């Protein structure tokens, strides 16, 4: 009996906060509110429509485009962010770094800033007319357009890199700390320098941790909402349906169509699952090759 | 402007129709009085009429507490509990209505009313409020009327007016424009001096909406049992042509509204006019205080030779469909929004620009303002308050359409589209959104 009792808190919380909402979303996505004419008579109940809401969602070009946008975003932002995280982790792990705790704190600190606040801060730096950064660049003869149609996505990506490099550094660094020290000693005896050790020993040894950060980043990027929603308040070049989650917000909160929103949410969930599995497969192959 | 423009006839037809509405409402009131019922006794009065009841009221106008206190002192049978709306209280109300825990009266902008009516959340209060229809002008009354039903009482209004920098116009010897032709000419003269006529802010749809309203247009309409898409109709296209000219000639400064960059541009005198709504001067004072004394207000430049004004819609008091005390709730809403006593609280203590006609007589609106060089700016807004065409209809997907307009205008600002193309695109999206909501569209 004890094992069941002990697992009860988890099962209860999982059911209430994970399983139930997913089931409600899937169920809700199969219905629509029945209305007629002008609709001023109020709702006439709901009706089962099968997959109609999914057809409707996928028939909206801006919703489909929003996936393309976050995938493009992810393909650029994730490698830069994780590259930096790995670099910092390796530096902190090597003996050469001085004032290590201080610099670790500096790299980690942005993660402690809520994303909305981070977006507001960066938004201020991006905005012509008030930004010291734009002014300084103008002084150097650079006309910086952080909020233009072609650049605003990367300005948002920059906020993501700034915010999340720290936490990913910590994950990789912790993994590095767990590598047995005698492996390094053996490497040194074989004549490997710091660089060689890093490339041939450390990175392969922490590959599972790196994969974990890749997975988290992919999931996080598919759910991108706060940063673009905040930046939208200072530039209309971020549309109302810029990311999949913004499209859902648009359909539900602004448009009042909860059933369509539920279908969109399920689609986001499925895409996340598929991309995660693909990343996982690719990584397994990669890890095996390396070891 | 084309002399064949059909708007005058549409407008006057609507005006006649409105007069008929008022007349028939008066007739109904008269018949009710003859029948000895007394028009304040509603036919749907609940069983507990006569027993003291307590109703809940949510609003955001400053110092409403004082109005509620005065009402409670005089009306022991209808006690009102007031809750001040802050933050996302407005977003909570739809769920509260669905859960049966909503207030009995609450404040809602007319732009968001249709969506709530379609969701079945608002009460048709025609039976309770028809006797105060003569306290409103036709356009204000039309804004709460859908089909045969009335769903709220307008509280505050936002007629349009043009705020302009007197110093800039005086210094360069440019006449203050009174029509759109003059407005564009003034813009060309200002451009020579390196000053923008006005702003183009894709993130603030209000400028566009109020001007389409002024031109006798709308984003949506009703034709029998179907919604119509009006976003790219003739009146809108006329405004689009004017804006396109101004944009193409470089008379508009493209800047996102409400941003520090925007206020900096206004403060620096880069923008000579702001053609916006009656509630905007307060924000102007708050954000560009350094320019105090340099501003004045006049009516919006007339479009197509017609003496019409724009509007930003109304704030209204509405009653949820499932309230237990509809008659009492309506009684209180009528007192607050249409009686001299209620209106004086709203105007003198709440600082609103009233929607009801008796409120427009209130002396408290007529104060000289240092910021506007001692001008009594409400003299202009009062003059304009009843000039908004009654052609405007908020559609069932108004919020979505407004977001679509913002996104499309951003592309116009970037030179990817013209205003006319943007409107066609938004109209197509709007049609689809109405269909997706399960409604009929022509």
Boltz contact constraints between the chains, C-beta under 6 A:
constraints:
  - contact:
      token1: [A, 35]
      token2: [B, 438]
      max_distance: 6.0
  - contact:
      token1: [A, 35]
      token2: [B, 439]
      max_distance: 6.0
  - contact:
      token1: [A, 37]
      token2: [B, 225]
      max_distance: 6.0
  - contact:
      token1: [A, 37]
      token2: [B, 440]
      max_distance: 6.0
  - contact:
      token1: [A, 39]
      token2: [B, 118]
      max_distance: 6.0
  - contact:
      token1: [A, 39]
      token2: [B, 439]
      max_distance: 6.0
  - contact:
      token1: [A, 40]
      token2: [B, 117]
      max_distance: 6.0
  - contact:
      token1: [A, 40]
      token2: [B, 146]
      max_distance: 6.0
  - contact:
      token1: [A, 40]
      token2: [B, 147]
      max_distance: 6.0
  - contact:
      token1: [A, 42]
      token2: [B, 120]
      max_distance: 6.0
  - contact:
      token1: [A, 43]
      token2: [B, 120]
      max_distance: 6.0
  - contact:
      token1: [A, 56]
      token2: [B, 436]
      max_distance: 6.0
  - contact:
      token1: [A, 127]
      token2: [B, 261]
      max_distance: 6.0
  - contact:
      token1: [A, 129]
      token2: [B, 261]
      max_distance: 6.0
  - contact:
      token1: [A, 129]
      token2: [B, 264]
      max_distance: 6.0
  - contact:
      token1: [A, 130]
      token2: [B, 260]
      max_distance: 6.0
  - contact:
      token1: [A, 130]
      token2: [B, 261]
      max_distance: 6.0
  - contact:
      token1: [A, 149]
      token2: [B, 414]
      max_distance: 6.0
  - contact:
      token1: [A, 234]
      token2: [B, 256]
      max_distance: 6.0
  - contact:
      token1: [A, 234]
      token2: [B, 259]
      max_distance: 6.0
  - contact:
      token1: [A, 235]
      token2: [B, 256]
      max_distance: 6.0
  - contact:
      token1: [A, 236]
      token2: [B, 202]
      max_distance: 6.0
  - contact:
      token1: [A, 236]
      token2: [B, 203]
      max_distance: 6.0
  - contact:
      token1: [A, 236]
      token2: [B, 406]
      max_distance: 6.0
  - contact:
      token1: [A, 236]
      token2: [B, 410]
      max_distance: 6.0
  - contact:
      token1: [A, 237]
      token2: [B, 410]
      max_distance: 6.0
  - contact:
      token1: [A, 239]
      token2: [B, 407]
      max_distance: 6.0
  - contact:
      token1: [A, 240]
      token2: [B, 403]
      max_distance: 6.0
  - contact:
      token1: [A, 240]
      token2: [B, 407]
      max_distance: 6.0
  - contact:
      token1: [A, 254]
      token2: [B, 399]
      max_distance: 6.0
  - contact:
      token1: [A, 254]
      token2: [B, 400]
      max_distance: 6.0
  - contact:
      token1: [A, 255]
      token2: [B, 400]
      max_distance: 6.0
  - contact:
      token1: [A, 256]
      token2: [B, 115]
      max_distance: 6.0
